Every structure is written in structure tokens, then in C-alpha cells.
Amino acid sequence: MFDSIRSASSPAVAFALLALCGSAAAQELTPIGAERAGNAAGTIPAWTGGITSPPQGYRPGMHHPDPFAADQPLATITAQNAEAHQANLSPGQLALLRTYPTYKMVVYPSRRSASFPQRIYDATLALDGKVQLSPGGNGLVGAAIGVPFRRPENGLQVVWNHVTRFRGETVRRRVGQAAPTRGGAYTLVRIEEDILFNYHRPGATPASVGNVLAYFIQQVLSPPRLAGDILLVHETLDQVKEPRRAWVYNTGQRRVRRAPNVAYDNPGTASDAQRTSDQLDLFNGAPDRYEWRLVGKREMYVPYNSYRLHSDQVRVKDVLMPLHINQDLARYELHRVWVVEATLKSGSSHIYQRRTFYVDEDSWQIMLAEQYDARGQMWRVSEGHSINYYEVPAFWTTLEVHYDLQNGRYLAFGLDNEEQMYTFGRKLTPADFTPEALRQKGTR
């Protein structure tokens, strides 16, 4: 079933991977393909549907209150005791603990909170065993709405499950992005995004989806030197067959032009070169420059149910610190994750020679990623702090953090504490995502 089982950090980890892989086939699965049962130790509970109703008093438009606020920490992992926990830590997490003396991981009880609409479950079950990878693995054949590979057999299938996972049908979100210096100074970049997930539109079929996964428009609101710049993207499914279509509106030039470089390892928007284009959402875009290996499954401490980082009772300045975010606000839990390793193909170009992804079994959200340079040295470690958005429902990041171990900086994307909450279900159509619509938006 798996390409290989290799140790991520120790023989104990390799044994755990083997045990999990051997048991996976025998487990009853949830609608989207996770193991329904808890683990043998009782430290991961059974999945019972996730969060199916919001906490009392919640109304759409509010920041999402923490349903697990009464939970008490089980452990605090630091550089001093990391060795005792290494069976449940990744090489990247161990590197963060070694590199930054103030970095820590506060571990809480595991809550399998991920949930999705019934139509996503129904569509996933209807697709089970029927979807194929297109030639070269760069697209999907026969997929719409549901998780394409409920029982993945290779690394590319897991990656496609992440890329196509449900995050609503439409959404508008306003978020902040910051890349603090080693000393902690930063400029907050405020961004507004509208997204139409074409793959998940009600009634979507493989024919109606065609080769467009999503429509996306992103406008910078501040600071003044960047305000008004807009990026429009038609996210194609098979980007080798048809590259991502992108346009930009530049306020200085007051014109729309094509943007062919919004892909792969080109710098992300206003990121101060602290992440690549394909690093947003932990991974996005075409997978064609890498060989993908499914290593197996692990039980790992990953950022999960990160409601305190999402809270409107917290200010951005409370989150951003020198070297790393405020780890007192972060929450880690033990969950089963798929481990996928990407190695740069011979003859291909990318600043990351190798990447490892840790994908939550309950949501197909990448929770953690590690990026290595051309020397094989670990360069960047990324975390996806995620929550359940009750009104959809969907499990998605509230904050991405990309740590650069070599320059001591990091990029935080998704800072929504002081912004209006996401608006899911906006009336958007493909006509709202044309170059002409971009031109009109830019000249208002």
C-alpha cells in the first residue's frame, strides 16, 4: 500500500509507522477516510462526528468561541524534555525546540473536532474507488465535491486530498500577514480575499468543474505603500496541462497585466520572501516538480483547535514575538497524520530540494511541513494552526506560521484577531473573477 516506511527520527517512530499502516486497512473508516476508532492507548479518542453544533451563544459573524476552553494541559514540551516525546515529534519540531530556547509546545487532550456537511460525506462515499490521477499525476479524472481518494495508496493521492478539501463554497476573509525581524519589529499587511471553490459548488460534476478548481481574488488593504494592489487567480486543476491563470492590478501603473510567475518557488505576495507561492496553505499548486512518497501514518503532536490564536480577545501584538509566535496561545494535540515526502525531480528547479508534509486524517489539512535546501539542510518549518468553522462546517487554518531556521525570521499569515470574521456563503459567480472585474475593482 505504501511506497516505503522510513524512520523520521528514531527506530521507535519507524515501528509506530509500521503498526499504524498495518492496522489502517482493518479499521472502519469515517466518511472522508480517517480511522473511526481511537488508538490503543486511549490518548486519541474515537471520531464521533466532530463538532456538529456550535457552542451556546455563538452566531455567524462572531469569532469562534473555544469549545474546549476548560481543558487543562497534559504536558509542556521544551528543549529540555523533547527527547522523552520524540516518538510523537517531527524533525522540524525538534529543530524548532533546539533552535529557539523560548519555543515550547503545550499539549492538550485530543479532540477530533473536524466535521463537514453531509453533502461532502455523501459525495466522498460516491467517489470512493472511482477517481483516477490524470497522466503524470498532475490532475484528477472523475472528481467533484468529495474527497477524491478516501483510501489513498500513494503520496500524490494524499496531496490531492489536501488540495481539494472542503473549505466552504464561497468565502470572504480579511486577514493580516507579518514577517517579524529577529528583534520582533514588523509591518502588518492587511489583505482581503474572495474565493469561489468551483470544485465544491452544489451540484458540481467532473464536467462542470472542468479544469478550474477555484477562483480567487486578493487585495492588499494596508500599509499605504502596498494598498490597492490586487491579484486575481483562476486555479486550474491540472496546472501542467493548463498553467494557473493569474493577473495583477498595480495601483502605480493603474493597469491589469498577466502574472505568469505566481507559482512554484516565486515569492508569495507581500511575504518579504519568507515563503514561496506554493507554500501558502502549506502546499498548493502543481505537484509536477517533485516525486511524492507516502511514508505512512504517525501519531504526532500537531497544532489543533487553535481557538485562542483565533480569538478577538487577543491582539495581533500579543501573537507576534521575536523568533516565534506566542506559544502560550498555541494548542497541540495528539492526532494521526499521513506522512508524505516530496523530493525534487532530476532536472526540475525549486529552492526546496525536499519537503515533508504531515496531513491530518480527519480533515486532509496539512498541519505541519518541513522544507529542506539544496544541501539537504532543514531550512523552513511550517505550522497550520486550525479550527472548526461552525457555520460551514469546515476545518481550516486560522493561522499559518512559516519559520526560517536559517535567518531567525518567520511569516505569520491569517492574523484575524482584529478583523471582521470570515463570511461564508457570499453570492459569487465566475463573472466576479474576470480581468474586467479586476479592472473595475482596482479603479473604484
N, C-alpha and C positions, 0 to 999 in steps of 0.2 A: 504493500500500500504506500509506503513512504520511500523516498529516494535514498535516504540514509538516516541513521541515528548516530549523532556525534555529540560528544560532550561539549557543553557550552562553558563549563568552568571546572568540573570535577567529575570523578567516576560516579559519585552519588547522583549527580544530575543526569548522567547517561543512563543509569539504572532506572531513575524515575521516568525518563522519557520512554524507555522500553516498556515499563509497566503500564504507563498510560496508553501507549499506542496499542499494546496487546489487548487492553480491555475495551478500547473505543468501539470496536466492531460489535461487541456483545451488549453494549449499553443501549437502552431505549433512548431515543433522541427527542429533543424538543422540536417544535415546528420548524425552526430555522437551522437545526442541525447540531445543537450542543448536547452533551450528555445530560440527561434529565436528573440522574441520581447525584447525590453528593459524593464526596470522596470517602475512602475507608476510615480515615482518621476522624471524620466528623468536623473538620475545620473548613470545609466547603459544603454548604447546605445543598439540598435538592432544589431544582428550579420548580417553582410553583406558579409561574405565570408572570413573575416580575411585578412591577408597580402597575396595578390596574385601576387605581383611583388615587387622586392627589390628596395630600394632607388637608385636614379640615381648615377651612378659611381661604384656601387657595383659589384665585381667579385668574384666567388667562390675562396676560399683560403684566402680571407680577413677576418679580424674580422668584425662582422656585425655592420654597422653603425646604429645609433639610428634614426629611422624614426620619433620619437616624441620628438626630442631634443628641439623644440621650446615650448613645453608645460610648463606652469607655475604651481607651486604648488598651490593646493587648501587649504591645511591645514598642519600643523605640529603637530603631537600628541606627547605629553610628559607626564610624570607622573602627572604634574600639571593640565592638561586638559583631561586626559584619561576618567574620569567619563562621560564627555559630549559625548564621542564617543563609550561608552562601548557596545551599541547595535550592533556595527559592528566590535567588537574586540573579540578575543577568550580569555579564561582564561590564556592561555600561553602567549599571547601578553601582557595582563595586568600584568602578573608576571614579564616579562622582563622589562616593564616600571617601575614597583615598585622596582625591584632588582638593576637595573643599572641606576643611575641618569643621565648618559650621553646618554642612549639609547633613540632614538626617531624614529618616523615613518613619513616620508614626503609623503603626499598623492597627487597624480596627477589625471588628468582626466582619466576615464576608457576607455581603448582601447581594443576592443575584437579582438586581432591580431592573434589568433590561427588559423592555416589553415593546410590542409593536401592534399595529392594528390587525384585526382578524383578516382583512383582505391580503395583508402581506404574508400571513401564515398560510392562507389558502393558496395563494399564488406560488409560494415556495413548494408546498406539497405537490401542486400540479406540475411543477417543473422538475421534480426530483428524478434524476437519472436521464433526463431528456436533453439537457443543454450541452452543447459541444463548444470547444475552443475553435476559433477560426484558424486557418493555416498560420503556423508560426506562433500561435497563442496570443495574438495581438487584438483579438476581439471575441465576441460571443455569437453563437448561432442558436436561435430559438429561445431567447431570453427576454423577459419583460416583467416588471413589477417585483417578482420574488427574488430570493437568494438563488443564484444560478447553480451553485454546487453545494447542496446540503450535506453531502458526504464527500469532501474533497479528497483527491488522490495524489495531487501534486501541488507544488508551491504556487504556480500560476493560478490555479483554481481558488486558492485561499486569497490571493491578492485581488482577484476579480470579485470575490465576495465582499471584500472591504470597499472596493471602488464603487460597487453598485448597491451598497447597503442603504436601507431606508432612512432618510432624514427629513421626512415630510414631502409634500407635493410642491409647495412653494414656501419661500421664507424671505422676509426682510430682516436683516440684522445689522445693528451698529455695534462696532467693537473697537477696542484700542489695540495698538501694537507698539511695542517699545523694545529697544536694544540697548540696555544699560551698559555704560563703560565699566571697567573693572572697579572703579571707585563708586559706582552706583548712579552717576548722572545719566539722565535720559530725556528724550523728547517724545512725548506721546503723539502718535499718529492715529487719528480717528478716521474710521473707514465705515462706509455704508454699502451693504451688498444686497442685491436682489437675486434670487436663484429660483429657477424653474427646473425641477427634476423631471425631465421628459420621460425617463425610464419608469417613473413611478406614477405617471398621470393615471387617474381612474380610467379603466377600460383599455389601457395601453396593451398593444400586441407587439410581437417582434417586428411586424411590418410597419406599424405606426411609429415605433421608436426609431426604426431605420438605423442610421449611424450617428444619432445625436443623443448622447447620454444626458446632457443638461445644458441650460442656458444660464449665463452668469454675467452680471454687471457690477462693477466695483468702483465707487467714487471716494476719493480722499476728501475729507471734510476739514481737516486741520493737520498740521500747522499751516499758516498762510502761504509759505513758500511752495507747498505741495497741493494746497486746496484747489479743487476743481479738476484735477487730473482724473480721468475715467478710463477703465479697462473693460472691454466687452469681450466675452469668450463664448463661442459655441463649442462645447466639449464633445468632441467626437468619440465614438466608442472604439473604433479601430483607427488609431492615430497613425499607423503606418500606411494603411490604405488611403486615409484622408487626414492629413495633419490637423491638429487643433486650429480652429479659425479664431483669430484674435485681432482686435482693433483697439487703438488708444485715441483718446481725445486729450490734447495738450493745451492748457489754457494760454500758454505763451504764444503758441502758433495759431490757436483757435481753428484747428482743423482736425479731421479724423484721418488716421492713416493705419495701414495694416501693421501688425506687430508679430512677425513670424518667430520671434525669439522668446515668447512666453511659454517655455517648455524646458524639460530636462534640467540641466545644471546652470541655466541662466539665473541670475539673482532674482529673488522674489520681490514683489512690489514694496518699495519703501522699507526694505528689511536691513539696510546697511550692510548688505552682502553676508548676512548671518544665516541665511537659508537659501536653498535653491528653489526654483519654481516647482519642481516635482516633490518638494519636501512639505509643502502645505498639505494639511490633513494627514500628516505623517508620511503619506505617499499618494500621489495622483499622477494621471497621465499615462503615457505609453510605457509598456514594460519591455520593449524590444531590445534595449541595450544590455540586458542582464540575463544570465542563466539563473533560473529560480529553483531552489531546492527546498522541499518540505522536510524539515528535520524531525518533526514530531510534535508532541504535546508536552507541556510542563505545567506544574503548579508553581505560580510565581506571585510575588507581591507586586501589584500594579496600581497606578492611580485610579481610583474608582469612587463613585458617589461623592464627587468633589464639590458639594454644595456650599461649603464655607468659602472656597475660592470664587464662587459664583455670586455670593451674597451682596445685596445692595447696602448692607450694614458695614461693608468693608470698602475702604477707599483704594484706588489704584496705588497710591503711595504706600499703603500697608502691605501690598502684594510684592512690589518690586524692591529688591535689596541688592547690594553688591554681590556679584558672583552667582547668585541663585535666587529664586523666588523665596518668599517667606514660607518655610517648610512647616511652621506651626499651623498654617492654614490648609496644608495638603493632607489628603487621606489616602492610605494604601490598604489594600485588602488582598487576601489570597484567592486567586482565581486560576482556572485552567485556561491556558493560551496555546494557540498554534504557533510554532516557531518556524519562520521562513527565512532562508538565507538567499541573498541575491549577489551574484558575482559577475563583475563586468566581463562581457564577451570579448574575446580576442578581436582586435580591430575596431572596437567601439570606443567612444570617448565619453567620459564623465569624470567629475572631480572626485566622486566616491568610487573607490575600487571594489568595495564590498559593503553590503548593508544587511542588517538582521532586523527582522520585524517580529513583534510579539502581538498576536491577534486574539482578542477576547472571543471565546467560544460562544458567548451568549448574544453578541451583537455584531460580530465581524469588524468591530472597531479596532484599529491598531492602537494599542495602549502605550507601546514603547518601541523605539527604533534606535539602532546604532549605525553610525556611518564611519567608514574607515578610509584613510587617504591612500595614495598610490604606493606608499611604503608599507602598507598593511598596519599602520598605527591607528588606533581609535582616535577619531577626530571630533565627532559630534554625537551627542546623545539627546534624543527627543522623547518627551513625555506628553501623552494625551490625557489631560485631566477631564473626566467625563461625568455627565449626569443623565438622568432620565428627564426628558421634557414631557411633563404630564399631559399637556393638552393635545399632543400629536397621536399617540405617544411615540417617542423615539429616543434612543440612547446615542449621544453625540458629545463631542468635546465642548467644554466651556472655556478651556484654556489650553493652548499648545505652548510648550516651552522647549526651545532648541538650544542646548548647551554646547558651547565650543570649548573643549578641554584644552585647546592649544593657545587660545588668546584670552581665556578667562572671561569671555563675554557670553551673553545669551540673548535670545529673542523670545519675547512673550507675545503671543497673538491670541486675541479673543477676550481681552480685558473688557468685561461688560458691566462691571460693578456700578459705574456711574452713568450708564446708558439706559435708554428705553429697552425693555425686553424684546426678544425676537417676536416677530409677528408671523405666525404660520398661517397658511391658507389664504394669502393675498390673491386677488384675481389677477393673474399674469398669464399672458399668452406669448407664443414665439414672436408676435408682432412687436412686443415690448423690447425685443433684443436684436434689433436690426441696426446696421450702421446709421441709418437715418434717425432712428430713435436715439441713438448715442449722440448724434449731432445736435438734435433738439435738446437733449438733456444738458449738453455742455454749454449751450448758448443761452440758457434761461437766466 
